[in-house]
Amino acid sequence: MLKYDAVVAGAGPAGSTAARVVATAGARVLLIEKRARVGYPVQCAEYVPALIASEVDFGEKSIALAVGTLVTFFPDGTVTSTPAPGYILNREVFDASLAEGAVKAGAELWLKATVEDLTDTSLIIRQANGRRQEVEAGVIIGADGPLSLVARTRGWPRATLAAAVQVEMALPEPMQVTRVYFDPLYRGGYAWVFPKGKTANVGVGLVSGEITPAAALTHFLRRLGWQQQNIVRRTGGLIPVAGPYQEVHRGRVLLCGDAGGFTHPVTGAGILTAILSGRLAGEAAAAYLGSGAPLATYEESWRDLLGPALARGQAGRRRWQEEWARDGAALSKLLRQTWMV
């Protein structure tokens, strides 16, 4: 049996950050990723706030476009502009750079490797060649996405999820701002246009309702008049929208990123919270491995740093579930009270 101080499942922003932090502390770390390439295929709208630059180092190649303003289109026809400095990323490059940082810090990376089973202290990992490898770990960090096998195997329930579909397509005209569109049809969600230069990510996310995500995207492209634009790629994914679990640590297992529900319940934004929760999980694991500090300190640290903002998001999400309206004026009133607050 192989032995590591920590095993991190998932080499997205949360997992790579956690692995880097633990490895930097001198621990022996294994980082596993189910895909053949870190960050590919992209399943993300790719927008991040500028604050992310204070948390992680990433090169210019990771940035498709710097943006400064968010324009929001409400169902009653009103439009608002809000300062929102940030970046539209090249997620594949960005994720790869974070995983490279973990490896440079000393973590070992296995690609095309998935968790099949685990206990508090060991995992069964299926590798690329089909071989099943048992691995002992002092700490296990689940950062394996919204359908986390680590979470399911250890008894956490399935999270409440929104479904999103997106295309990257040629922009008919230059655009330097991000745009969000609300429509009663997109129940519990919204549509977006996030420019990347000559192209833009155009998508729709929703929780439930009378229209599927694919039909909502078709509806949105017709609204924009862009249904004939050249599509570069299509993607989609699931987004946790209920906030973090009541507990994200059990025994020697910690959850971070989407696996722990660390996305904003209203906006669905999750890259920065993934990095922050990954850092905090990594710090808790490093302290446990180094000095025996309780892993439960992770619960305290994420609540101190992320709790207030996510709690406001949870309150907004509850109101969306209860008060979402077909009437444009009523829905716009609700959105102004809950969007970007």
GUBA-520272 format. One record per residue (C-alpha): residue in three letters; z, y, x. Coordinates in steps of 0.2 Angstrom, whole numbers, padded with zeros to 4 digits, always signed. Each point is the difference from the previous one (the first is absolute). Example, Ala and Ser with C-alpha at 12.3 -4.5 7.8 and 13.67 -1.06 7.14 Angstrom:
// residues 2
ala+0039-0022+0062;ser-0003+0017+0006;
//
This chain:
// residues 341
met+0000+0000+0000;leu-0004+0017+0006;lys+0014+0013+0000;tyr-0001+0019-0001;asp+0013+0013-0003;ala-0010+0008-0014;val-0016-0006-0010;val-0009+0014-0010;ala-0012-0006-0013;gly-0015+0013-0003;ala-0008+0011+0013;gly-0002+0015-0012;pro+0008+0017+0004;ala+0017-0007-0005;gly+0000-0016+0009;ser-0008+0007+0016;thr+0013+0014+0000;ala+0014-0012-0002;ala-0006-0012+0014;arg-0003+0015+0012;val+0018+0006-0003;val+0008-0017+0002;ala-0011-0004+0015;thr+0004+0016+0008;ala+0019-0004-0001;gly-0004-0015+0011;ala-0001-0014-0013;arg-0013-0014+0000;val-0010+0004-0015;leu-0014-0010-0009;leu-0012+0011-0012;ile-0011-0011-0011;glu-0015+0006-0010;lys-0009-0010-0013;arg-0017+0009+0003;ala-0012-0003+0014;arg+0000+0019+0005;val+0015+0012-0003;gly-0004+0013-0013;tyr-0016-0008-0006;pro-0005-0001-0014;val+0007+0017-0005;gln+0010+0000-0016;cys+0006+0018-0001;ala-0005+0018-0005;glu+0004+0005+0018;tyr+0009+0016-0003;val+0016+0004+0009;pro+0010+0016+0001;ala+0000+0009+0017;leu+0019-0004+0002;ile-0006-0017+0006;ala-0005+0007+0017;ser+0019+0002+0003;glu+0003-0018-0002;val-0014-0009+0009;asp-0013+0003+0013;phe-0018-0002-0005;gly-0016+0006+0008;glu-0014+0011-0007;lys-0010-0015-0004;ser+0012-0005-0013;ile-0003+0016-0010;ala-0016+0002-0010;leu+0005+0018-0007;ala+0014+0012+0000;val+0004+0007-0017;gly+0011+0014-0006;thr-0001+0001-0019;leu+0002-0011-0015;val-0010+0004-0016;thr+0007-0008-0016;phe-0011-0001-0015;phe+0011-0002-0016;pro-0006-0007-0017;asp+0002+0017-0009;gly-0014+0007+0012;thr+0012+0010+0011;val-0001-0002+0019;thr+0013+0004+0013;ser-0001+0001+0019;thr+0015-0005+0010;pro+0003+0001+0019;ala-0001-0017+0007;pro-0004-0001+0018;gly-0004-0017+0006;tyr-0014-0012+0006;ile-0012-0012-0007;leu+0001-0015+0012;asn-0012-0013+0007;arg+0013-0013-0005;glu-0007-0014+0010;val+0001+0010+0016;phe+0017+0007-0005;asp+0007-0017-0004;ala-0007-0008+0016;ser+0008+0014+0011;leu+0017-0003-0008;ala-0002-0019+0003;glu-0005+0004+0018;gly+0015+0010+0002;ala+0011-0014-0005;val-0009-0012+0012;lys+0002+0013+0014;ala+0019+0000-0003;gly+0000-0018+0002;ala-0003-0008-0017;glu-0011-0016-0001;leu-0014+0001-0013;trp-0007-0015-0009;leu-0015+0004-0011;lys-0005-0011-0015;ala+0018-0006-0002;thr+0009-0002-0016;val+0018-0004-0006;glu+0001-0016-0009;asp+0018-0002-0002;leu+0016+0007+0007;thr+0019+0000+0001;asp+0012+0013+0006;thr-0003-0005+0018;ser-0017-0009+0001;leu-0018+0000-0006;ile-0015-0011-0002;ile-0015+0009+0005;arg-0018-0006-0003;gln-0011+0005+0015;ala-0018+0004+0001;asn-0004-0018+0005;gly+0009-0007-0015;arg+0015-0006+0010;arg+0017+0003-0007;gln+0013+0007+0012;glu+0018+0001-0003;val+0008+0015+0008;glu+0018+0005+0001;ala+0005+0018-0002;gly+0016+0010+0002;val-0007+0013-0013;ile-0015-0002-0012;ile-0009+0016-0006;gly-0011-0001-0015;ala-0014+0013+0001;asp-0013-0010-0008;gly-0006+0011-0014;pro+0003+0001-0019;leu-0002-0019-0003;ser+0012-0004+0015;leu+0002-0018+0003;val+0016+0004+0010;ala+0007+0008-0016;arg-0006-0013-0012;thr+0006-0014+0011;arg+0018+0007+0002;gly+0002+0003-0019;trp-0005+0019-0003;pro-0010+0002-0016;arg-0018+0006-0001;ala+0000+0019+0000;thr-0008+0011-0014;leu-0017+0003+0007;ala-0015+0012-0004;ala-0017-0005+0003;ala-0013+0011+0010;val-0018-0001+0003;gln-0010+0011+0012;val-0017+0003+0007;glu-0004+0010+0016;met-0016+0010-0004;ala-0011+0014+0006;leu+0006+0017-0005;pro-0013+0010-0009;glu+0007+0016+0007;pro+0013+0005+0014;met+0018-0001-0005;gln+0015+0005+0009;val+0014-0003-0013;thr+0007-0016-0008;arg-0002-0001-0019;val+0010-0010-0013;tyr-0006-0002-0018;phe+0011-0005-0015;asp-0007-0008-0016;pro+0009-0008-0014;leu-0011-0015+0003;tyr+0008-0003+0017;arg+0017-0005-0007;gly+0014+0002+0013;gly-0012+0006+0013;tyr-0014+0011+0006;ala-0017+0002+0008;trp-0003+0008+0017;val-0013+0006+0012;phe+0006+0001+0018;pro-0014+0007+0012;lys-0003-0008+0017;gly-0014+0011+0006;lys-0017-0006-0006;thr+0008-0013-0012;ala+0015+0000-0011;asn+0012-0013-0007;val-0002+0000-0019;gly+0012-0011-0010;val+0011-0003-0015;gly+0017-0008-0001;leu+0009-0004-0016;val+0014-0011-0007;ser-0006-0006-0016;gly-0010+0005-0016;glu-0016-0002-0009;ile-0011+0001+0015;thr-0001-0010+0016;pro+0000+0008+0017;ala-0018-0004+0003;ala-0005+0008-0017;ala+0011+0015+0004;leu-0010+0002+0016;thr-0016-0001-0009;his+0006+0013-0012;phe+0006+0012+0014;leu-0016-0001+0010;arg-0010+0005-0016;arg+0012+0014-0003;leu-0004+0006+0018;gly-0018-0003-0002;trp+0000-0011+0015;gln-0004-0017-0007;gln-0017+0001+0010;gln+0008+0004+0017;asn-0002-0012+0014;ile+0016-0012+0002;val+0005-0004+0017;arg+0014-0013-0004;arg+0010-0006-0015;thr+0019-0004+0001;gly+0015-0002-0011;gly+0018-0005+0001;leu+0017+0000-0009;ile+0013+0013+0002;pro+0019-0002-0004;val+0005+0014-0012;ala+0018-0004-0004;gly+0008+0006+0016;pro+0010-0011+0012;tyr+0010-0015-0005;gln+0018+0002-0003;glu+0003-0009+0016;val-0013-0002+0014;his+0011-0011+0011;arg+0006-0018-0003;gly+0009-0009+0014;arg-0011+0002+0016;val-0016+0005-0010;leu-0005+0019-0003;leu-0014+0007-0010;cys-0010+0016+0004;gly-0016+0008-0005;asp-0009-0006-0016;ala+0010-0017+0002;gly+0016+0010-0004;gly-0008+0011-0013;phe+0000+0015+0011;thr-0014+0010-0008;his+0002+0016-0010;pro+0001-0006-0018;val-0010+0015-0007;thr-0013+0004+0013;gly-0001-0018+0007;ala+0000+0007+0018;gly+0007-0013+0012;ile-0006+0003+0018;leu+0014+0012+0006;thr+0013-0010-0010;ala-0006-0016+0008;ile+0002+0008+0017;leu+0017+0007-0004;ser+0007-0016-0007;gly-0008-0010+0014;arg+0009+0011+0013;leu+0016-0002-0009;ala-0001-0019-0002;gly-0005-0001+0018;glu+0015+0011+0005;ala+0012-0011-0011;ala-0007-0016+0008;ala+0001+0007+0018;ala+0018+0005-0003;tyr+0004-0017-0008;leu-0008-0010+0015;gly+0008+0012+0013;ser+0018+0002-0006;gly+0002-0010-0016;ala+0000+0016-0011;pro-0002-0005-0019;leu-0018-0001-0006;ala+0007+0008-0016;thr-0001+0016+0009;tyr-0019+0000-0004;glu+0005+0002-0018;glu+0010+0016+0004;ser-0013+0007+0011;trp-0015-0001-0011;arg+0010+0007-0015;asp+0006+0015+0010;leu-0018+0004+0006;leu-0011-0006-0014;gly+0012-0002-0015;pro-0001+0017-0008;ala-0019+0002+0000;leu-0003-0018-0006;ala+0014+0002-0013;arg-0010+0016-0007;gly-0016-0011+0000;gln+0009-0014-0010;ala+0006+0013-0013;gly-0018+0006-0001;arg-0007-0017-0002;arg+0012-0004-0014;arg-0006+0015-0009;trp-0018-0005+0003;gln+0003-0017-0008;glu+0009+0007-0015;glu-0009+0017-0003;trp-0018-0003+0006;ala-0011+0008-0014;arg-0018+0000-0006;asp+0001+0018-0004;gly-0005+0010+0015;ala+0012+0015-0003;ala+0015-0012-0002;leu-0005-0010+0015;ser-0003+0015+0011;lys+0017+0007-0005;leu+0008-0017+0006;leu-0010+0000+0016;arg+0005+0018+0005;gln+0018-0006-0002;thr-0002-0016+0011;trp-0015+0002+0012;met+0004+0006+0018;val+0019+0004-0004;
//
